[in-house]
Amino acid sequence: MKELVLNLLDTLKGWNSDMSTKKELPFSIIPFMYERISTKELLHSGIIAELLRPNGKHGYGDVFLQEFMRSIGIDPQAQDFSAVEVKTEVSTDESRRIDILIVWGNNAVIIENKLNNAVDRPDQLKDYLEDTENKGKNVLKVVYVPLFAWKRVQEYISAEVEYLYPQKLSAWLNACVARSPDAREVASPYIRLLDYMDQSNQNYMKAQELYDILKQEPERMNTVLNLAETIDSSEWTKFLFEQICDEVKNRLNESEFWHKSDGKTSEWLHIGGPEIHKYWVSVDIWDGRYHVLYYCYDEREKPRTEDIEKGNCGNYKGYYYYELSESYRIGDDGDFEKLIAKVVELLEKSKK
Protein backbone atom coordinates (compact mmCIF):
# COMPACT_ATOMS: atom_id res chain seq x y z
CA MET A 1 0.00 0.00 0.00
CA LYS A 2 2.84 2.38 0.87
CA GLU A 3 4.43 1.85 -2.55
CA LEU A 4 1.10 2.48 -4.31
CA VAL A 5 0.59 5.71 -2.39
CA LEU A 6 4.10 6.94 -3.23
CA ASN A 7 3.57 6.10 -6.90
CA LEU A 8 0.25 7.93 -6.81
CA LEU A 9 1.86 11.03 -5.32
CA ASP A 10 4.54 10.89 -7.99
CA THR A 11 1.85 10.74 -10.69
CA LEU A 12 0.03 13.75 -9.23
CA LYS A 13 3.18 15.84 -8.74
CA GLY A 14 2.48 19.31 -10.06
CA TRP A 15 -1.29 18.88 -9.82
CA ASN A 16 -2.75 21.25 -7.28
CA SER A 17 -6.40 21.30 -6.29
CA ASP A 18 -5.69 24.78 -4.90
CA MET A 19 -7.90 24.11 -1.87
CA SER A 20 -5.68 26.45 0.16
CA THR A 21 -7.15 29.33 -1.83
CA LYS A 22 -10.73 28.23 -1.38
CA LYS A 23 -12.81 31.34 -1.10
CA GLU A 24 -14.31 31.89 2.32
CA LEU A 25 -17.82 33.12 1.66
CA PRO A 26 -19.75 35.15 4.22
CA PHE A 27 -22.66 33.41 5.90
CA SER A 28 -25.95 33.79 4.11
CA ILE A 29 -29.32 32.07 4.41
CA ILE A 30 -29.77 32.19 0.63
CA PRO A 31 -27.82 28.97 -0.18
CA PHE A 32 -29.99 27.07 2.32
CA MET A 33 -33.10 28.44 0.61
CA TYR A 34 -31.70 27.65 -2.82
CA GLU A 35 -31.03 24.02 -1.93
CA ARG A 36 -34.66 23.51 -0.93
CA ILE A 37 -36.49 25.29 -3.73
CA SER A 38 -37.57 22.81 -6.39
CA THR A 39 -38.14 25.37 -9.17
CA LYS A 40 -34.61 26.79 -9.02
CA GLU A 41 -34.66 27.73 -12.69
CA LEU A 42 -37.76 29.88 -12.24
CA LEU A 43 -36.21 31.46 -9.15
CA HIS A 44 -33.12 32.60 -11.07
CA SER A 45 -35.09 33.70 -14.12
CA GLY A 46 -37.36 35.80 -11.93
CA ILE A 47 -34.44 37.50 -10.15
CA ILE A 48 -32.48 38.21 -13.33
CA ALA A 49 -35.53 39.49 -15.22
CA GLU A 50 -36.56 41.83 -12.40
CA LEU A 51 -33.05 43.29 -12.22
CA LEU A 52 -33.05 43.85 -15.98
CA ARG A 53 -36.32 45.79 -15.95
CA PRO A 54 -35.62 49.55 -15.82
CA ASN A 55 -38.91 50.02 -13.94
CA GLY A 56 -38.18 47.09 -11.62
CA LYS A 57 -38.64 47.27 -7.86
CA HIS A 58 -34.88 47.63 -7.37
CA GLY A 59 -35.22 51.36 -8.12
CA TYR A 60 -31.98 51.81 -10.11
CA GLY A 61 -33.44 52.39 -13.55
CA ASP A 62 -31.56 50.81 -16.44
CA VAL A 63 -28.19 50.39 -14.65
CA PHE A 64 -28.55 46.60 -14.47
CA LEU A 65 -29.82 46.38 -18.05
CA GLN A 66 -27.02 48.53 -19.49
CA GLU A 67 -24.27 46.64 -17.70
CA PHE A 68 -25.84 43.33 -18.73
CA MET A 69 -25.80 44.39 -22.37
CA ARG A 70 -22.20 45.47 -22.03
CA SER A 71 -21.31 42.07 -20.50
CA ILE A 72 -22.69 40.23 -23.57
CA GLY A 73 -20.98 42.50 -26.08
CA ILE A 74 -23.79 44.93 -26.95
CA ASP A 75 -23.02 48.65 -26.65
CA PRO A 76 -25.86 50.06 -24.51
CA GLN A 77 -25.12 53.60 -25.66
CA ALA A 78 -26.05 52.61 -29.20
CA GLN A 79 -29.46 51.30 -28.12
CA ASP A 80 -32.75 52.97 -27.22
CA PHE A 81 -34.12 51.23 -24.13
CA SER A 82 -36.93 53.71 -23.53
CA ALA A 83 -39.59 51.08 -24.33
CA VAL A 84 -37.74 47.89 -23.40
CA GLU A 85 -39.71 44.84 -22.23
CA VAL A 86 -38.27 41.98 -20.18
CA LYS A 87 -40.52 38.92 -20.13
CA THR A 88 -40.21 35.46 -18.60
CA GLU A 89 -41.67 32.12 -19.70
CA VAL A 90 -42.57 33.46 -23.16
CA SER A 91 -44.62 30.92 -25.13
CA THR A 92 -43.61 30.09 -28.70
CA ASP A 93 -45.83 28.84 -31.51
CA GLU A 94 -44.42 25.36 -30.84
CA SER A 95 -45.66 25.53 -27.21
CA ARG A 96 -42.17 25.93 -25.84
CA ARG A 97 -41.17 28.58 -23.33
CA ILE A 98 -38.32 31.07 -23.60
CA ASP A 99 -36.89 31.60 -20.12
CA ILE A 100 -36.23 35.35 -20.55
CA LEU A 101 -36.85 37.51 -23.60
CA ILE A 102 -35.63 41.12 -23.80
CA VAL A 103 -37.28 43.17 -26.54
CA TRP A 104 -36.71 46.80 -27.55
CA GLY A 105 -37.68 48.28 -30.90
CA ASN A 106 -36.94 45.66 -33.55
CA ASN A 107 -34.20 44.03 -31.44
CA ALA A 108 -34.25 41.12 -29.03
CA VAL A 109 -32.00 39.08 -26.75
CA ILE A 110 -32.94 35.51 -25.79
CA ILE A 111 -31.76 34.14 -22.45
CA GLU A 112 -31.75 30.39 -21.84
CA ASN A 113 -31.34 29.65 -18.13
CA LYS A 114 -29.66 26.33 -17.21
CA LEU A 115 -28.59 27.21 -13.67
CA ASN A 116 -30.57 24.19 -12.48
CA ASN A 117 -28.25 22.08 -14.71
CA ALA A 118 -31.20 20.76 -16.73
CA VAL A 119 -30.47 18.88 -19.95
CA ASP A 120 -30.80 20.65 -23.28
CA ARG A 121 -33.90 19.72 -25.21
CA PRO A 122 -33.54 18.97 -28.94
CA ASP A 123 -33.38 22.11 -31.12
CA GLN A 124 -34.74 24.30 -28.34
CA LEU A 125 -32.55 27.35 -29.06
CA LYS A 126 -33.13 26.98 -32.79
CA ASP A 127 -36.89 27.02 -32.18
CA TYR A 128 -36.64 30.04 -29.84
CA LEU A 129 -34.60 31.91 -32.43
CA GLU A 130 -36.90 31.11 -35.35
CA ASP A 131 -40.03 31.97 -33.36
CA THR A 132 -38.64 35.34 -32.27
CA GLU A 133 -37.42 36.19 -35.78
CA ASN A 134 -40.78 35.14 -37.31
CA LYS A 135 -42.39 37.73 -35.06
CA GLY A 136 -40.28 40.46 -36.66
CA LYS A 137 -37.45 40.74 -34.15
CA ASN A 138 -33.73 40.86 -34.89
CA VAL A 139 -32.05 38.62 -32.31
CA LEU A 140 -28.73 40.26 -31.49
CA LYS A 141 -27.59 37.59 -29.03
CA VAL A 142 -28.62 34.29 -27.52
CA VAL A 143 -27.41 34.15 -23.93
CA TYR A 144 -26.83 30.69 -22.48
CA VAL A 145 -26.60 30.59 -18.66
CA PRO A 146 -25.13 27.23 -17.53
CA LEU A 147 -24.33 26.16 -13.99
CA PHE A 148 -20.89 24.91 -15.02
CA ALA A 149 -18.41 27.03 -16.96
CA TRP A 150 -17.42 24.17 -19.26
CA LYS A 151 -20.94 23.49 -20.54
CA ARG A 152 -21.65 24.55 -24.13
CA VAL A 153 -24.64 24.58 -26.48
CA GLN A 154 -24.81 21.29 -28.37
CA GLU A 155 -26.93 22.49 -31.31
CA TYR A 156 -26.03 24.78 -34.17
CA ILE A 157 -27.87 28.11 -34.40
CA SER A 158 -27.27 31.07 -36.69
CA ALA A 159 -27.18 33.66 -33.88
CA GLU A 160 -24.14 34.47 -31.77
CA VAL A 161 -24.14 32.73 -28.35
CA GLU A 162 -22.79 34.33 -25.16
CA TYR A 163 -22.13 32.23 -22.04
CA LEU A 164 -22.87 33.67 -18.60
CA TYR A 165 -22.13 31.10 -15.89
CA PRO A 166 -22.33 32.13 -12.18
CA GLN A 167 -18.92 33.81 -12.05
CA LYS A 168 -19.77 36.00 -15.04
CA LEU A 169 -23.20 36.85 -13.62
CA SER A 170 -21.47 37.89 -10.41
CA ALA A 171 -19.07 40.05 -12.44
CA TRP A 172 -22.08 41.71 -14.13
CA LEU A 173 -23.61 42.63 -10.78
CA ASN A 174 -20.30 43.86 -9.40
CA ALA A 175 -19.99 46.13 -12.44
CA CYS A 176 -23.43 47.53 -11.58
CA VAL A 177 -22.30 48.20 -8.01
CA ALA A 178 -19.11 49.88 -9.24
CA ARG A 179 -21.25 52.20 -11.34
CA SER A 180 -23.91 52.81 -8.67
CA PRO A 181 -22.48 51.95 -5.20
CA ASP A 182 -25.87 52.25 -3.52
CA ALA A 183 -27.04 49.30 -5.63
CA ARG A 184 -24.90 46.99 -3.48
CA GLU A 185 -27.82 46.51 -1.10
CA VAL A 186 -29.89 45.16 -3.98
CA ALA A 187 -27.17 43.13 -5.68
CA SER A 188 -25.28 41.72 -2.69
CA PRO A 189 -27.67 38.86 -1.74
CA TYR A 190 -27.68 37.50 -5.28
CA ILE A 191 -23.91 37.95 -5.63
CA ARG A 192 -23.51 35.80 -2.51
CA LEU A 193 -25.67 33.08 -3.99
CA LEU A 194 -23.76 33.17 -7.29
CA ASP A 195 -20.42 33.02 -5.48
CA TYR A 196 -21.68 30.00 -3.53
CA MET A 197 -22.70 28.34 -6.78
CA ASP A 198 -19.39 29.22 -8.41
CA GLN A 199 -17.47 27.59 -5.55
CA SER A 200 -19.42 24.39 -6.21
CA ASN A 201 -18.61 24.86 -9.89
CA GLN A 202 -14.88 25.10 -9.20
CA ASN A 203 -14.91 22.05 -6.94
CA TYR A 204 -16.70 20.06 -9.65
CA MET A 205 -14.12 21.05 -12.25
CA LYS A 206 -11.25 20.07 -9.92
CA ALA A 207 -12.88 16.69 -9.39
CA GLN A 208 -13.23 16.25 -13.15
CA GLU A 209 -9.59 17.21 -13.68
CA LEU A 210 -8.41 14.68 -11.10
CA TYR A 211 -10.61 11.97 -12.57
CA ASP A 212 -9.20 12.58 -16.07
CA ILE A 213 -5.66 12.16 -14.69
CA LEU A 214 -6.38 8.97 -12.78
CA LYS A 215 -8.65 7.11 -15.18
CA GLN A 216 -5.66 6.31 -17.38
CA GLU A 217 -4.33 3.99 -14.67
CA PRO A 218 -7.08 2.02 -12.86
CA GLU A 219 -4.66 0.83 -10.16
CA ARG A 220 -3.97 4.40 -9.09
CA MET A 221 -7.66 5.21 -9.28
CA ASN A 222 -8.31 2.39 -6.81
CA THR A 223 -5.55 3.77 -4.59
CA VAL A 224 -7.30 7.15 -4.47
CA LEU A 225 -10.63 5.55 -3.65
CA ASN A 226 -9.02 3.53 -0.85
CA LEU A 227 -7.33 6.64 0.50
CA ALA A 228 -10.59 8.58 0.43
CA GLU A 229 -12.35 5.79 2.30
CA THR A 230 -9.60 5.70 4.92
CA ILE A 231 -9.47 9.45 5.45
CA ASP A 232 -13.25 9.56 5.80
CA SER A 233 -13.19 6.85 8.47
CA SER A 234 -13.56 7.09 12.25
CA GLU A 235 -10.15 5.39 12.57
CA TRP A 236 -8.49 8.26 10.70
CA THR A 237 -10.18 10.82 12.95
CA LYS A 238 -9.21 8.85 16.04
CA PHE A 239 -5.57 8.82 14.93
CA LEU A 240 -5.56 12.60 14.45
CA PHE A 241 -7.10 13.21 17.87
CA GLU A 242 -4.74 10.76 19.60
CA GLN A 243 -1.82 12.75 18.24
CA ILE A 244 -3.22 15.91 19.79
CA CYS A 245 -4.07 14.32 23.13
CA ASP A 246 -0.69 12.63 23.55
CA GLU A 247 1.21 15.84 22.79
CA VAL A 248 -0.98 18.00 25.04
CA LYS A 249 -0.73 15.53 27.92
CA ASN A 250 3.07 15.42 27.68
CA ARG A 251 3.34 19.21 27.78
CA LEU A 252 0.83 19.73 30.58
CA ASN A 253 2.30 16.99 32.78
CA GLU A 254 -1.09 16.76 34.47
CA SER A 255 -2.32 13.52 35.99
CA GLU A 256 -5.89 14.86 35.86
CA PHE A 257 -5.93 15.55 32.12
CA TRP A 258 -9.14 14.22 30.57
CA HIS A 259 -10.28 13.90 27.00
CA LYS A 260 -13.27 12.43 25.26
CA SER A 261 -14.22 12.08 21.60
CA ASP A 262 -17.62 12.10 19.98
CA GLY A 263 -16.24 9.47 17.61
CA LYS A 264 -16.71 11.71 14.59
CA THR A 265 -15.33 15.24 14.40
CA SER A 266 -14.81 16.58 17.93
CA GLU A 267 -12.47 15.95 20.85
CA TRP A 268 -13.06 17.54 24.27
CA LEU A 269 -10.06 18.23 26.50
CA HIS A 270 -9.94 19.53 30.06
CA ILE A 271 -8.00 19.42 33.32
CA GLY A 272 -9.66 17.76 36.30
CA GLY A 273 -12.11 14.90 36.65
CA PRO A 274 -15.30 14.64 34.61
CA GLU A 275 -17.39 16.52 37.19
CA ILE A 276 -14.95 19.13 38.52
CA HIS A 277 -14.02 21.31 35.56
CA LYS A 278 -15.41 24.71 34.67
CA TYR A 279 -13.71 25.15 31.32
CA TRP A 280 -12.81 22.82 28.52
CA VAL A 281 -11.40 22.99 25.02
CA SER A 282 -12.89 21.36 21.95
CA VAL A 283 -10.85 20.58 18.84
CA ASP A 284 -13.13 20.09 15.84
CA ILE A 285 -12.28 18.96 12.31
CA TRP A 286 -13.86 20.27 9.14
CA ASP A 287 -12.65 21.52 5.75
CA GLY A 288 -9.28 19.83 6.26
CA ARG A 289 -8.45 22.00 9.28
CA TYR A 290 -8.47 21.89 13.07
CA HIS A 291 -10.78 24.44 14.71
CA VAL A 292 -10.47 25.27 18.42
CA LEU A 293 -13.43 26.22 20.62
CA TYR A 294 -13.36 27.17 24.29
CA TYR A 295 -16.33 26.16 26.47
CA CYS A 296 -17.43 27.28 29.93
CA TYR A 297 -20.53 27.01 32.13
CA ASP A 298 -20.65 30.68 33.02
CA GLU A 299 -20.07 33.39 30.43
CA ARG A 300 -18.53 35.60 33.10
CA GLU A 301 -15.79 33.05 33.78
CA LYS A 302 -14.30 32.84 30.32
CA PRO A 303 -10.70 34.09 30.06
CA ARG A 304 -10.25 37.45 28.40
CA THR A 305 -8.05 36.21 25.61
CA GLU A 306 -7.82 38.40 22.53
CA ASP A 307 -8.15 35.63 19.95
CA ILE A 308 -11.24 34.30 21.72
CA GLU A 309 -12.83 37.74 21.61
CA LYS A 310 -12.36 37.83 17.83
CA GLY A 311 -13.98 34.46 17.16
CA ASN A 312 -17.57 33.33 16.84
CA CYS A 313 -19.47 32.63 20.01
CA GLY A 314 -22.76 31.07 21.04
CA ASN A 315 -24.63 28.85 23.45
CA TYR A 316 -24.85 25.08 23.15
CA LYS A 317 -27.03 23.08 25.58
CA GLY A 318 -26.50 25.66 28.29
CA TYR A 319 -22.74 26.00 27.74
CA TYR A 320 -21.03 29.06 26.30
CA TYR A 321 -18.52 28.51 23.53
CA TYR A 322 -16.01 30.77 21.79
CA GLU A 323 -14.39 29.78 18.52
CA LEU A 324 -10.85 30.98 17.96
CA SER A 325 -10.41 33.09 14.86
CA GLU A 326 -7.39 31.03 13.72
CA SER A 327 -7.66 27.47 12.39
CA TYR A 328 -4.87 25.00 11.67
CA ARG A 329 -4.23 22.96 8.55
CA ILE A 330 -4.13 19.18 9.02
CA GLY A 331 -0.77 17.67 8.06
CA ASP A 332 1.16 20.93 8.40
CA ASP A 333 3.87 20.55 11.08
CA GLY A 334 4.01 24.27 11.74
CA ASP A 335 0.26 24.52 12.16
CA PHE A 336 0.22 21.43 14.37
CA GLU A 337 2.77 23.04 16.70
CA LYS A 338 0.66 26.21 16.86
CA LEU A 339 -2.44 24.13 17.59
CA ILE A 340 -0.81 22.29 20.49
CA ALA A 341 0.62 25.50 21.93
CA LYS A 342 -2.79 27.18 21.81
CA VAL A 343 -4.62 24.23 23.39
CA VAL A 344 -2.05 24.03 26.18
CA GLU A 345 -2.29 27.78 26.77
CA LEU A 346 -6.07 27.62 27.08
CA LEU A 347 -6.03 24.59 29.36
CA GLU A 348 -3.47 26.25 31.60
CA LYS A 349 -5.82 29.23 31.90
CA SER A 350 -8.59 26.90 33.03
CA LYS A 351 -6.62 26.11 36.21
CA LYS A 352 -6.54 29.75 37.31
C-alpha positions in Angstrom: 0.0 0.0 0.0 2.8 2.4 0.9 4.4 1.9 -2.5 1.1 2.5 -4.3 0.6 5.7 -2.4 4.1 6.9 -3.2 3.6 6.1 -6.9 0.3 7.9 -6.8 1.9 11.0 -5.3 4.5 10.9 -8.0 1.8 10.7 -10.7 0.0 13.8 -9.2 3.2 15.8 -8.7 2.5 19.3 -10.1 -1.3 18.9 -9.8 -2.8 21.3 -7.3 -6.4 21.3 -6.3 -5.7 24.8 -4.9 -7.9 24.1 -1.9 -5.7 26.5 0.2 -7.1 29.3 -1.8 -10.7 28.2 -1.4 -12.8 31.3 -1.1 -14.3 31.9 2.3 -17.8 33.1 1.7 -19.8 35.1 4.2 -22.7 33.4 5.9 -25.9 33.8 4.1 -29.3 32.1 4.4 -29.8 32.2 0.6 -27.8 29.0 -0.2 -30.0 27.1 2.3 -33.1 28.4 0.6 -31.7 27.7 -2.8 -31.0 24.0 -1.9 -34.7 23.5 -0.9 -36.5 25.3 -3.7 -37.6 22.8 -6.4 -38.1 25.4 -9.2 -34.6 26.8 -9.0 -34.7 27.7 -12.7 -37.8 29.9 -12.2 -36.2 31.5 -9.2 -33.1 32.6 -11.1 -35.1 33.7 -14.1 -37.4 35.8 -11.9 -34.4 37.5 -10.2 -32.5 38.2 -13.3 -35.5 39.5 -15.2 -36.6 41.8 -12.4 -33.0 43.3 -12.2 -33.1 43.8 -16.0 -36.3 45.8 -15.9 -35.6 49.6 -15.8 -38.9 50.0 -13.9 -38.2 47.1 -11.6 -38.6 47.3 -7.9 -34.9 47.6 -7.4 -35.2 51.4 -8.1 -32.0 51.8 -10.1 -33.4 52.4 -13.5 -31.6 50.8 -16.4 -28.2 50.4 -14.7 -28.5 46.6 -14.5 -29.8 46.4 -18.1 -27.0 48.5 -19.5 -24.3 46.6 -17.7 -25.8 43.3 -18.7 -25.8 44.4 -22.4 -22.2 45.5 -22.0 -21.3 42.1 -20.5 -22.7 40.2 -23.6 -21.0 42.5 -26.1 -23.8 44.9 -26.9 -23.0 48.7 -26.6 -25.9 50.1 -24.5 -25.1 53.6 -25.7 -26.1 52.6 -29.2 -29.5 51.3 -28.1 -32.8 53.0 -27.2 -34.1 51.2 -24.1 -36.9 53.7 -23.5 -39.6 51.1 -24.3 -37.7 47.9 -23.4 -39.7 44.8 -22.2 -38.3 42.0 -20.2 -40.5 38.9 -20.1 -40.2 35.5 -18.6 -41.7 32.1 -19.7 -42.6 33.5 -23.2 -44.6 30.9 -25.1 -43.6 30.1 -28.7 -45.8 28.8 -31.5 -44.4 25.4 -30.8 -45.7 25.5 -27.2 -42.2 25.9 -25.8 -41.2 28.6 -23.3 -38.3 31.1 -23.6 -36.9 31.6 -20.1 -36.2 35.4 -20.5 -36.9 37.5 -23.6 -35.6 41.1 -23.8 -37.3 43.2 -26.5 -36.7 46.8 -27.5 -37.7 48.3 -30.9 -36.9 45.7 -33.5 -34.2 44.0 -31.4 -34.2 41.1 -29.0 -32.0 39.1 -26.7 -32.9 35.5 -25.8 -31.8 34.1 -22.4 -31.7 30.4 -21.8 -31.3 29.7 -18.1 -29.7 26.3 -17.2 -28.6 27.2 -13.7 -30.6 24.2 -12.5 -28.3 22.1 -14.7 -31.2 20.8 -16.7 -30.5 18.9 -19.9 -30.8 20.6 -23.3 -33.9 19.7 -25.2 -33.5 19.0 -28.9 -33.4 22.1 -31.1 -34.7 24.3 -28.3 -32.5 27.3 -29.1 -33.1 27.0 -32.8 -36.9 27.0 -32.2 -36.6 30.0 -29.8 -34.6 31.9 -32.4 -36.9 31.1 -35.3 -40.0 32.0 -33.4 -38.6 35.3 -32.3 -37.4 36.2 -35.8 -40.8 35.1 -37.3 -42.4 37.7 -35.1 -40.3 40.5 -36.7 -37.4 40.7 -34.2 -33.7 40.9 -34.9 -32.1 38.6 -32.3 -28.7 40.3 -31.5 -27.6 37.6 -29.0 -28.6 34.3 -27.5 -27.4 34.1 -23.9 -26.8 30.7 -22.5 -26.6 30.6 -18.7 -25.1 27.2 -17.5 -24.3 26.2 -14.0 -20.9 24.9 -15.0 -18.4 27.0 -17.0 -17.4 24.2 -19.3 -20.9 23.5 -20.5 -21.6 24.6 -24.1 -24.6 24.6 -26.5 -24.8 21.3 -28.4 -26.9 22.5 -31.3 -26.0 24.8 -34.2 -27.9 28.1 -34.4 -27.3 31.1 -36.7 -27.2 33.7 -33.9 -24.1 34.5 -31.8 -24.1 32.7 -28.4 -22.8 34.3 -25.2 -22.1 32.2 -22.0 -22.9 33.7 -18.6 -22.1 31.1 -15.9 -22.3 32.1 -12.2 -18.9 33.8 -12.0 -19.8 36.0 -15.0 -23.2 36.8 -13.6 -21.5 37.9 -10.4 -19.1 40.1 -12.4 -22.1 41.7 -14.1 -23.6 42.6 -10.8 -20.3 43.9 -9.4 -20.0 46.1 -12.4 -23.4 47.5 -11.6 -22.3 48.2 -8.0 -19.1 49.9 -9.2 -21.3 52.2 -11.3 -23.9 52.8 -8.7 -22.5 51.9 -5.2 -25.9 52.2 -3.5 -27.0 49.3 -5.6 -24.9 47.0 -3.5 -27.8 46.5 -1.1 -29.9 45.2 -4.0 -27.2 43.1 -5.7 -25.3 41.7 -2.7 -27.7 38.9 -1.7 -27.7 37.5 -5.3 -23.9 37.9 -5.6 -23.5 35.8 -2.5 -25.7 33.1 -4.0 -23.8 33.2 -7.3 -20.4 33.0 -5.5 -21.7 30.0 -3.5 -22.7 28.3 -6.8 -19.4 29.2 -8.4 -17.5 27.6 -5.5 -19.4 24.4 -6.2 -18.6 24.9 -9.9 -14.9 25.1 -9.2 -14.9 22.0 -6.9 -16.7 20.1 -9.6 -14.1 21.1 -12.2 -11.3 20.1 -9.9 -12.9 16.7 -9.4 -13.2 16.2 -13.1 -9.6 17.2 -13.7 -8.4 14.7 -11.1 -10.6 12.0 -12.6 -9.2 12.6 -16.1 -5.7 12.2 -14.7 -6.4 9.0 -12.8 -8.7 7.1 -15.2 -5.7 6.3 -17.4 -4.3 4.0 -14.7 -7.1 2.0 -12.9 -4.7 0.8 -10.2 -4.0 4.4 -9.1 -7.7 5.2 -9.3 -8.3 2.4 -6.8 -5.6 3.8 -4.6 -7.3 7.1 -4.5 -10.6 5.6 -3.6 -9.0 3.5 -0.8 -7.3 6.6 0.5 -10.6 8.6 0.4 -12.4 5.8 2.3 -9.6 5.7 4.9 -9.5 9.4 5.4 -13.3 9.6 5.8 -13.2 6.8 8.5 -13.6 7.1 12.2 -10.1 5.4 12.6 -8.5 8.3 10.7 -10.2 10.8 12.9 -9.2 8.8 16.0 -5.6 8.8 14.9 -5.6 12.6 14.5 -7.1 13.2 17.9 -4.7 10.8 19.6 -1.8 12.8 18.2 -3.2 15.9 19.8 -4.1 14.3 23.1 -0.7 12.6 23.5 1.2 15.8 22.8 -1.0 18.0 25.0 -0.7 15.5 27.9 3.1 15.4 27.7 3.3 19.2 27.8 0.8 19.7 30.6 2.3 17.0 32.8 -1.1 16.8 34.5 -2.3 13.5 36.0 -5.9 14.9 35.9 -5.9 15.5 32.1 -9.1 14.2 30.6 -10.3 13.9 27.0 -13.3 12.4 25.3 -14.2 12.1 21.6 -17.6 12.1 20.0 -16.2 9.5 17.6 -16.7 11.7 14.6 -15.3 15.2 14.4 -14.8 16.6 17.9 -12.5 15.9 20.8 -13.1 17.5 24.3 -10.1 18.2 26.5 -9.9 19.5 30.1 -8.0 19.4 33.3 -9.7 17.8 36.3 -12.1 14.9 36.7 -15.3 14.6 34.6 -17.4 16.5 37.2 -14.9 19.1 38.5 -14.0 21.3 35.6 -15.4 24.7 34.7 -13.7 25.2 31.3 -12.8 22.8 28.5 -11.4 23.0 25.0 -12.9 21.4 22.0 -10.9 20.6 18.8 -13.1 20.1 15.8 -12.3 19.0 12.3 -13.9 20.3 9.1 -12.6 21.5 5.7 -9.3 19.8 6.3 -8.4 22.0 9.3 -8.5 21.9 13.1 -10.8 24.4 14.7 -10.5 25.3 18.4 -13.4 26.2 20.6 -13.4 27.2 24.3 -16.3 26.2 26.5 -17.4 27.3 29.9 -20.5 27.0 32.1 -20.7 30.7 33.0 -20.1 33.4 30.4 -18.5 35.6 33.1 -15.8 33.0 33.8 -14.3 32.8 30.3 -10.7 34.1 30.1 -10.3 37.4 28.4 -8.0 36.2 25.6 -7.8 38.4 22.5 -8.2 35.6 19.9 -11.2 34.3 21.7 -12.8 37.7 21.6 -12.4 37.8 17.8 -14.0 34.5 17.2 -17.6 33.3 16.8 -19.5 32.6 20.0 -22.8 31.1 21.0 -24.6 28.9 23.5 -24.8 25.1 23.2 -27.0 23.1 25.6 -26.5 25.7 28.3 -22.7 26.0 27.7 -21.0 29.1 26.3 -18.5 28.5 23.5 -16.0 30.8 21.8 -14.4 29.8 18.5 -10.9 31.0 18.0 -10.4 33.1 14.9 -7.4 31.0 13.7 -7.7 27.5 12.4 -4.9 25.0 11.7 -4.2 23.0 8.5 -4.1 19.2 9.0 -0.8 17.7 8.1 1.2 20.9 8.4 3.9 20.5 11.1 4.0 24.3 11.7 0.3 24.5 12.2 0.2 21.4 14.4 2.8 23.0 16.7 0.7 26.2 16.9 -2.4 24.1 17.6 -0.8 22.3 20.5 0.6 25.5 21.9 -2.8 27.2 21.8 -4.6 24.2 23.4 -2.0 24.0 26.2 -2.3 27.8 26.8 -6.1 27.6 27.1 -6.0 24.6 29.4 -3.5 26.3 31.6 -5.8 29.2 31.9 -8.6 26.9 33.0 -6.6 26.1 36.2 -6.5 29.7 37.3 
